[in-house]
Amino acid sequence: MVEPPLSEGGSHAETGERRPLTFRRLVGLDRSGGPPPQTRRGEPLHPWTIPNAIGVGRLLLIPIFLVLALESDDGRDTTATILFAFVAATDWFDGMAARITGQYSRLGALLDPLTDRLLVISGVIVAWDFELLPRWALLVLAAREAFMLLLTQLALRRGMDLSVNMLGRWAVWPVMGALGLAMITETWISDALLYFGLAITLAATALYLQDGLQALRKGSTST
């Protein structure tokens, strides 16, 4: 991704300049400079981009996965599992596409986390229905994802954006890994991944709440 560079008088997110693409930026490890200005609230959606095409494709595959998995005998349908893994993996590819092409957009910033949450909830539905993972942990995970959807909507209505923190980014992978592995075979590893991912996910949620409360306090003191 070609991102706005840091220059005198403003951060990378505040300037319209670009900075060189590095390997760390390409793979998403370096996110210094803040989110690109094109992704901010109030910016046009700009739907016709390569990253958004990948994002929409990911979103459309989720109901297909859900139908195939729920129609199977044990929740371990090969095609459904491949679709789940593909949608999970392409979360990384649409981000890379944005970094390479510089095609950032407001729609992409909204679509990407929504798709990830819907994929997790869909995986939880399958794992719950066929008892592939401990149901109490699945219930906590689903409640967390539903809560984050609600929190995001509330923040948007108040004119705020919830920036994805790095803890939340890393929590996605053990959670997806647990759900995907449980759809392949029965093993203690999927349970361990779920518990690990759930712990990180709840910690990330606490950070989101902290950031949201701080933003609300700043908004109330400035009015």
C-alpha positions as CSV (number, residue, x, y, z in Angstrom):
1,M,0.0,0.0,0.0
2,V,1.3,3.5,-0.8
3,E,0.4,5.4,2.3
4,P,0.5,9.1,3.2
5,P,4.0,10.1,4.5
6,L,4.9,11.9,7.6
7,S,5.9,15.5,6.9
8,E,6.3,18.7,8.8
9,G,3.0,20.2,10.0
10,G,0.9,17.0,10.0
11,S,0.8,13.3,10.4
12,H,0.6,10.8,7.6
13,A,-3.2,10.6,7.9
14,E,-3.5,14.4,7.7
15,T,-1.5,14.9,4.6
16,G,-2.3,14.0,1.0
17,E,1.3,12.9,0.3
18,R,2.5,9.3,-0.1
19,R,5.2,7.3,1.5
20,P,7.2,4.4,-0.1
21,L,5.9,0.9,0.2
22,T,8.0,-1.3,2.4
23,F,7.6,-5.0,3.3
24,R,6.3,-4.2,6.8
25,R,3.7,-1.9,5.3
26,L,2.8,-4.4,2.6
27,V,2.0,-7.1,5.1
28,G,0.3,-4.7,7.5
29,L,2.9,-4.8,10.3
30,D,3.7,-1.1,10.0
31,R,0.6,1.1,10.4
32,S,2.4,4.2,11.5
33,G,0.9,7.5,10.5
34,G,-2.7,6.6,11.2
35,P,-5.5,5.6,8.8
36,P,-5.5,7.0,5.3
37,P,-7.6,10.2,5.0
38,Q,-9.8,8.5,2.3
39,T,-11.2,6.1,4.9
40,R,-12.4,8.8,7.4
41,R,-15.9,9.5,8.3
42,G,-17.5,11.9,5.8
43,E,-15.3,10.8,2.9
44,P,-17.1,9.4,-0.3
45,L,-17.5,5.7,-0.3
46,H,-15.6,5.1,-3.6
47,P,-17.0,1.6,-4.1
48,W,-15.3,0.9,-7.5
49,T,-11.9,-0.2,-6.4
50,I,-10.0,-3.5,-6.6
51,P,-9.9,-3.9,-2.7
52,N,-13.6,-3.3,-2.5
53,A,-14.3,-5.9,-5.3
54,I,-12.4,-8.4,-3.2
55,G,-14.3,-7.3,-0.1
56,V,-17.7,-7.7,-1.8
57,G,-16.7,-11.1,-3.1
58,R,-15.8,-12.2,0.4
59,L,-19.1,-11.0,1.8
60,L,-21.1,-12.8,-0.9
61,L,-19.4,-16.1,-0.2
62,I,-20.4,-16.2,3.5
63,P,-24.1,-17.2,3.0
64,I,-22.9,-19.9,0.5
65,F,-20.5,-21.3,3.2
66,L,-23.3,-21.2,5.8
67,V,-25.8,-23.1,3.6
68,L,-23.3,-25.8,2.6
69,A,-22.1,-26.3,6.2
70,L,-25.5,-26.4,7.7
71,E,-26.7,-28.9,5.1
72,S,-23.9,-31.3,5.8
73,D,-24.2,-34.3,8.1
74,D,-21.6,-33.2,10.7
75,G,-20.6,-29.6,9.9
76,R,-17.4,-30.9,8.2
77,D,-18.2,-30.3,4.5
78,T,-15.0,-30.0,2.5
79,T,-16.3,-27.3,0.1
80,A,-17.8,-25.2,3.0
81,T,-14.5,-25.5,5.0
82,I,-12.5,-24.3,1.9
83,L,-14.9,-21.4,1.5
84,F,-14.5,-20.4,5.1
85,A,-10.7,-20.6,4.9
86,F,-10.7,-18.6,1.6
87,V,-12.9,-15.8,3.0
88,A,-10.7,-15.6,6.2
89,A,-7.5,-15.6,4.2
90,T,-8.6,-12.9,1.7
91,D,-9.0,-10.5,4.5
92,W,-5.2,-10.1,4.2
93,F,-5.3,-9.9,0.4
94,D,-7.8,-7.0,0.2
95,G,-5.6,-5.1,2.6
96,M,-2.5,-5.8,0.5
97,A,-4.4,-4.7,-2.6
98,A,-5.2,-1.4,-1.0
99,R,-1.6,-0.9,0.0
100,I,-0.2,-1.8,-3.4
101,T,-2.7,0.3,-5.4
102,G,-3.3,3.1,-3.0
103,Q,-7.1,2.6,-3.5
104,Y,-8.2,3.4,0.0
105,S,-11.9,4.1,0.5
106,R,-14.5,4.8,3.1
107,L,-16.5,1.7,2.0
108,G,-13.5,-0.5,2.4
109,A,-12.9,0.7,6.0
110,L,-16.5,-0.1,6.8
111,L,-16.8,-3.4,4.8
112,D,-13.7,-5.2,6.0
113,P,-14.5,-5.4,9.7
114,L,-18.2,-6.1,9.0
115,T,-17.3,-9.1,6.8
116,D,-14.9,-10.5,9.4
117,R,-17.5,-10.3,12.1
118,L,-20.2,-11.9,9.9
119,L,-17.8,-14.7,9.0
120,V,-17.0,-15.4,12.7
121,I,-20.7,-15.4,13.6
122,S,-21.4,-17.7,10.7
123,G,-18.6,-20.1,11.9
124,V,-20.0,-19.9,15.4
125,I,-23.5,-20.9,14.1
126,V,-22.1,-24.0,12.4
127,A,-19.9,-25.0,15.3
128,W,-22.8,-24.5,17.7
129,D,-25.3,-26.5,15.6
130,F,-23.0,-29.5,15.3
131,E,-21.3,-29.1,18.7
132,L,-17.9,-28.8,17.2
133,L,-16.6,-26.5,20.0
134,P,-17.6,-25.8,23.6
135,R,-20.9,-24.0,23.4
136,W,-20.3,-21.7,26.3
137,A,-17.2,-20.3,24.6
138,L,-19.0,-20.0,21.3
139,L,-21.8,-18.1,23.1
140,V,-19.3,-15.6,24.6
141,L,-17.6,-15.2,21.2
142,A,-20.9,-14.6,19.4
143,A,-22.1,-12.1,22.0
144,R,-18.8,-10.2,21.7
145,E,-19.1,-9.9,17.9
146,A,-22.7,-8.8,18.2
147,F,-21.7,-6.3,20.8
148,M,-19.0,-4.9,18.6
149,L,-21.4,-4.5,15.7
150,L,-23.7,-2.5,18.0
151,L,-20.8,-0.5,19.4
152,T,-19.7,0.4,15.9
153,Q,-23.2,1.5,14.9
154,L,-23.4,3.7,18.0
155,A,-20.0,5.2,17.4
156,L,-20.9,6.1,13.8
157,R,-24.2,7.7,14.9
158,R,-22.2,9.9,17.3
159,G,-19.8,10.8,14.5
160,M,-16.9,8.7,15.8
161,D,-14.9,5.9,14.2
162,L,-13.6,2.9,16.2
163,S,-10.1,2.3,14.9
164,V,-9.1,-1.3,14.8
165,N,-6.4,-1.9,17.4
166,M,-3.5,-4.3,16.8
167,L,-4.7,-6.6,19.6
168,G,-8.0,-7.0,17.8
169,R,-6.2,-7.6,14.5
170,W,-4.2,-10.5,16.0
171,A,-7.2,-12.0,17.8
172,V,-8.9,-12.8,14.5
173,W,-6.4,-15.5,13.5
174,P,-6.7,-17.9,16.5
175,V,-10.4,-17.5,16.4
176,M,-10.6,-18.2,12.7
177,G,-8.1,-21.0,13.1
178,A,-10.2,-22.6,15.9
179,L,-13.4,-22.5,13.8
180,G,-11.8,-23.7,10.6
181,L,-9.9,-26.6,12.3
182,A,-13.1,-27.7,14.1
183,M,-14.7,-28.0,10.7
184,I,-11.9,-30.3,9.6
185,T,-11.4,-32.7,12.5
186,E,-12.0,-33.2,16.2
187,T,-8.9,-32.1,18.2
188,W,-8.0,-30.4,21.4
189,I,-6.0,-27.8,19.4
190,S,-9.2,-26.2,18.1
191,D,-10.4,-25.8,21.7
192,A,-7.1,-24.3,22.8
193,L,-7.1,-21.9,19.8
194,L,-10.6,-20.8,20.7
195,Y,-9.8,-20.1,24.3
196,F,-6.6,-18.2,23.4
197,G,-8.4,-16.2,20.7
198,L,-11.3,-15.5,23.0
199,A,-9.0,-14.1,25.7
200,I,-7.3,-11.8,23.2
201,T,-10.6,-10.8,21.7
202,L,-12.1,-9.8,25.1
203,A,-8.9,-7.8,25.9
204,A,-9.2,-6.0,22.6
205,T,-12.9,-5.3,23.4
206,A,-11.8,-3.6,26.7
207,L,-9.5,-1.4,24.7
208,Y,-12.3,-0.4,22.3
209,L,-14.5,0.5,25.2
210,Q,-11.7,2.5,26.8
211,D,-11.1,4.4,23.6
212,G,-14.8,5.0,23.1
213,L,-15.3,6.4,26.6
214,Q,-12.3,8.7,26.2
215,A,-13.7,10.0,22.9
216,L,-17.1,10.6,24.5
217,R,-15.4,12.5,27.3
218,K,-13.5,14.7,24.9
219,G,-16.7,15.3,22.9
220,S,-18.6,16.4,26.0
221,T,-15.9,18.7,27.3
222,S,-15.5,20.4,23.9
223,T,-19.3,21.2,23.6
